[in-house]
Every structure is written in C-alpha cells, then in structure tokens.
Amino acid sequence: MILSIDEVNDILDEMAEGFPEVLFNGLNGGINLLEEAVPDPEFPEGEMYFLGEYCDDLLGNYVNLYYGSFAALAEKEDWDRDTWLEELRTTLAHELTHHMENRGGTHALDDRDAEELEEFRREYGLEP
C-alpha cells in the first residue's frame, strides 16, 4: 500500500501532536516532509534509504523526512497502513532524539547509528 504524500503529511501532523511539546523546543525549522527518495549511495541501488535526518545548520534546527524513501520501501516490502504508521513514528522519534541530544550536547544516538551502519556495511560486504 502506498499512501499519498498528503496522507503522510496529515498523519505526521497528528503524530507530532502526540509527542511532548518539550521535544520541539529549539526546533525552529520544524518537521518537513520532502517528496524525494534519498537512497544511500554506499549500498546497492534500492537497498537502503535515508528516511529522515536531523539538521542543525545555518537555517536552524529542523527535521527532514523523505516521503519518497518511505514510499520506495513501502512498495518493496508491501507495507500496510500499520507498517506506515510504525515506520513514520519510529523515524520521527529517532530524529527528535537527535534534536534533544544535540541540545544537550550528547551524541549517543549518533554513535549507535554509526555502529548500525557499520554492521549493515559488513552484511552487504562493503567493509574493506
């Protein structure tokens, strides 16, 4: 099942309202749902996608979520609505955790992400 970008946007709006307000303090650029799919260039085409990212740059602090990446995985893995909801919630929570850690000056999730990425690389035979 492929949800439209408008459906996903509505779901994310409703989902965000369910998170504690404190998580959004300092997130001056908000949560952005972008159309594109963002495949990870380190992996074989269509195998790994960036679903979202936390950004802290000259534009401020914000979360980008990539609708096209979610849709590509949904098509590949034949997601139902519940899977969409789970993946969206997990990704949003993950990126908000990056935001909170950035505000607190910690980076434990960055370290865990790097470890998981290293493991995926090994699984795909991409580690030297």
C-alpha atoms as a printed R data frame, in Angstrom:
    type eleno elety resid chain resno      x      y      z
1   ATOM     1    CA   MET     A     1  0.000  0.000  0.000
2   ATOM     2    CA   ILE     A     2  1.345  3.388 -0.988
3   ATOM     3    CA   LEU     A     3 -0.016  6.364  0.919
4   ATOM     4    CA   SER     A     4 -0.037  9.722 -0.817
5   ATOM     5    CA   ILE     A     5  2.271 12.479  0.356
6   ATOM     6    CA   ASP     A     6 -0.809 14.394  1.558
7   ATOM     7    CA   GLU     A     7 -1.945 11.414  3.644
8   ATOM     8    CA   VAL     A     8  1.529 11.057  5.150
9   ATOM     9    CA   ASN     A     9  1.680 14.770  5.887
10  ATOM    10    CA   ASP     A    10 -1.663 14.589  7.730
11  ATOM    11    CA   ILE     A    11 -0.503 11.523  9.672
12  ATOM    12    CA   LEU     A    12  2.724 13.270 10.690
13  ATOM    13    CA   ASP     A    13  0.845 16.385 11.816
14  ATOM    14    CA   GLU     A    14 -1.396 14.280 14.019
15  ATOM    15    CA   MET     A    15  1.523 12.173 15.229
16  ATOM    16    CA   ALA     A    16  3.594 15.216 16.176
17  ATOM    17    CA   GLU     A    17  0.757 16.467 18.353
18  ATOM    18    CA   GLY     A    18  1.092 13.275 20.404
19  ATOM    19    CA   PHE     A    19  4.728 13.955 21.319
20  ATOM    20    CA   PRO     A    20  5.546 16.115 24.356
21  ATOM    21    CA   GLU     A    21  5.905 19.793 23.452
22  ATOM    22    CA   VAL     A    22  9.325 19.995 25.094
23  ATOM    23    CA   LEU     A    23 10.749 17.871 22.267
24  ATOM    24    CA   PHE     A    24 10.032 20.699 19.843
25  ATOM    25    CA   ASN     A    25 11.785 23.438 21.841
26  ATOM    26    CA   GLY     A    26 14.500 24.918 19.655
27  ATOM    27    CA   LEU     A    27 13.278 23.084 16.563
28  ATOM    28    CA   ASN     A    28 12.820 26.385 14.774
29  ATOM    29    CA   GLY     A    29 12.670 24.868 11.293
30  ATOM    30    CA   GLY     A    30 10.023 22.330 12.247
31  ATOM    31    CA   ILE     A    31  9.382 18.972 10.643
32  ATOM    32    CA   ASN     A    32  9.493 18.930  6.866
33  ATOM    33    CA   LEU     A    33  8.102 16.185  4.647
34  ATOM    34    CA   LEU     A    34 10.028 16.275  1.384
35  ATOM    35    CA   GLU     A    35  8.988 14.471 -1.794
36  ATOM    36    CA   GLU     A    36 12.266 12.892 -2.769
37  ATOM    37    CA   ALA     A    37 13.625  9.439 -2.144
38  ATOM    38    CA   VAL     A    38 17.159  9.524 -0.791
39  ATOM    39    CA   PRO     A    39 18.973  6.246 -1.448
40  ATOM    40    CA   ASP     A    40 22.194  5.659  0.447
41  ATOM    41    CA   PRO     A    41 24.877  5.721 -2.268
42  ATOM    42    CA   GLU     A    42 27.063  3.285 -0.323
43  ATOM    43    CA   PHE     A    43 24.613  0.422 -0.863
44  ATOM    44    CA   PRO     A    44 23.259 -1.358 -3.941
45  ATOM    45    CA   GLU     A    45 20.502  0.651 -5.607
46  ATOM    46    CA   GLY     A    46 17.155  0.329 -3.887
47  ATOM    47    CA   GLU     A    47 18.536 -1.494 -0.848
48  ATOM    48    CA   MET     A    48 18.999  1.294  1.687
49  ATOM    49    CA   TYR     A    49 17.286  4.668  2.012
50  ATOM    50    CA   PHE     A    50 17.580  7.648  4.293
51  ATOM    51    CA   LEU     A    51 14.117  8.061  5.817
52  ATOM    52    CA   GLY     A    52 14.928 11.212  7.704
53  ATOM    53    CA   GLU     A    53 17.622 13.426  9.095
54  ATOM    54    CA   TYR     A    54 18.062 15.944 11.845
55  ATOM    55    CA   CYS     A    55 19.670 19.149 10.602
56  ATOM    56    CA   ASP     A    56 21.499 21.766 12.638
57  ATOM    57    CA   ASP     A    57 22.888 24.319 10.213
58  ATOM    58    CA   LEU     A    58 22.693 27.958  9.171
59  ATOM    59    CA   LEU     A    59 18.963 27.558  8.512
60  ATOM    60    CA   GLY     A    60 18.348 26.429 12.084
61  ATOM    61    CA   ASN     A    61 17.329 23.157 13.687
62  ATOM    62    CA   TYR     A    62 14.873 21.018 11.782
63  ATOM    63    CA   VAL     A    63 13.882 17.510 10.791
64  ATOM    64    CA   ASN     A    64 13.548 16.394  7.187
65  ATOM    65    CA   LEU     A    65 11.573 13.242  6.443
66  ATOM    66    CA   TYR     A    66 11.731 11.811  2.929
67  ATOM    67    CA   TYR     A    67  8.360 10.695  1.623
68  ATOM    68    CA   GLY     A    68  9.910  9.100 -1.458
69  ATOM    69    CA   SER     A    69 12.169  6.916  0.671
70  ATOM    70    CA   PHE     A    70  9.214  5.703  2.734
71  ATOM    71    CA   ALA     A    71  7.193  5.060 -0.436
72  ATOM    72    CA   ALA     A    72 10.047  3.136 -2.081
73  ATOM    73    CA   LEU     A    73 10.368  0.851  0.937
74  ATOM    74    CA   ALA     A    74  6.591  0.512  1.248
75  ATOM    75    CA   GLU     A    75  6.409 -0.682 -2.344
76  ATOM    76    CA   LYS     A    76  9.387 -3.010 -1.999
77  ATOM    77    CA   GLU     A    77  8.209 -4.516  1.293
78  ATOM    78    CA   ASP     A    78  4.432 -4.318  0.650
79  ATOM    79    CA   TRP     A    79  3.615 -2.225  3.716
80  ATOM    80    CA   ASP     A    80  0.117 -1.966  5.122
81  ATOM    81    CA   ARG     A    81 -1.182  1.132  6.904
82  ATOM    82    CA   ASP     A    82  0.030 -0.091 10.304
83  ATOM    83    CA   THR     A    83  3.561 -0.504  8.970
84  ATOM    84    CA   TRP     A    84  3.464  3.039  7.569
85  ATOM    85    CA   LEU     A    85  2.395  4.345 10.971
86  ATOM    86    CA   GLU     A    86  5.085  2.372 12.781
87  ATOM    87    CA   GLU     A    87  7.857  3.476 10.405
88  ATOM    88    CA   LEU     A    88  6.777  7.116 10.499
89  ATOM    89    CA   ARG     A    89  6.542  7.171 14.294
90  ATOM    90    CA   THR     A    90  9.869  5.376 14.737
91  ATOM    91    CA   THR     A    91 11.640  7.718 12.330
92  ATOM    92    CA   LEU     A    92 10.114 10.863 13.808
93  ATOM    93    CA   ALA     A    93 11.009  9.742 17.345
94  ATOM    94    CA   HIS     A    94 14.539  8.905 16.180
95  ATOM    95    CA   GLU     A    95 15.093 12.330 14.635
96  ATOM    96    CA   LEU     A    96 13.603 14.124 17.643
97  ATOM    97    CA   THR     A    97 16.022 12.165 19.828
98  ATOM    98    CA   HIS     A    98 18.877 13.509 17.705
99  ATOM    99    CA   HIS     A    99 17.469 17.002 18.291
100 ATOM   100    CA   MET     A   100 17.291 16.537 22.054
101 ATOM   101    CA   GLU     A   101 20.778 15.046 22.216
102 ATOM   102    CA   ASN     A   102 22.119 17.937 20.145
103 ATOM   103    CA   ARG     A   103 20.544 20.416 22.561
104 ATOM   104    CA   GLY     A   104 22.072 18.552 25.497
105 ATOM   105    CA   GLY     A   105 25.496 18.206 23.917
106 ATOM   106    CA   THR     A   106 25.384 14.417 23.784
107 ATOM   107    CA   HIS     A   107 25.585 12.157 20.770
108 ATOM   108    CA   ALA     A   108 24.847  8.608 21.917
109 ATOM   109    CA   LEU     A   109 22.332  8.064 19.111
110 ATOM   110    CA   ASP     A   110 24.878  9.250 16.538
111 ATOM   111    CA   ASP     A   111 27.277  6.631 17.888
112 ATOM   112    CA   ARG     A   112 24.621  3.916 17.751
113 ATOM   113    CA   ASP     A   113 23.664  4.923 14.203
114 ATOM   114    CA   ALA     A   114 27.326  4.656 13.148
115 ATOM   115    CA   GLU     A   115 27.596  1.183 14.708
116 ATOM   116    CA   GLU     A   116 24.433  0.002 12.946
117 ATOM   117    CA   LEU     A   117 25.624  1.418  9.633
118 ATOM   118    CA   GLU     A   118 28.945 -0.374 10.043
119 ATOM   119    CA   GLU     A   119 27.057 -3.632 10.658
120 ATOM   120    CA   PHE     A   120 24.917 -3.093  7.524
121 ATOM   121    CA   ARG     A   121 28.080 -2.450  5.512
122 ATOM   122    CA   ARG     A   122 29.550 -5.739  6.737
123 ATOM   123    CA   GLU     A   123 26.334 -7.577  5.849
124 ATOM   124    CA   TYR     A   124 26.496 -6.181  2.310
125 ATOM   125    CA   GLY     A   125 30.236 -6.893  2.021
126 ATOM   126    CA   LEU     A   126 31.056 -3.193  1.804
127 ATOM   127    CA   GLU     A   127 33.646 -3.111  4.601
128 ATOM   128    CA   PRO     A   128 37.263 -3.446  3.453
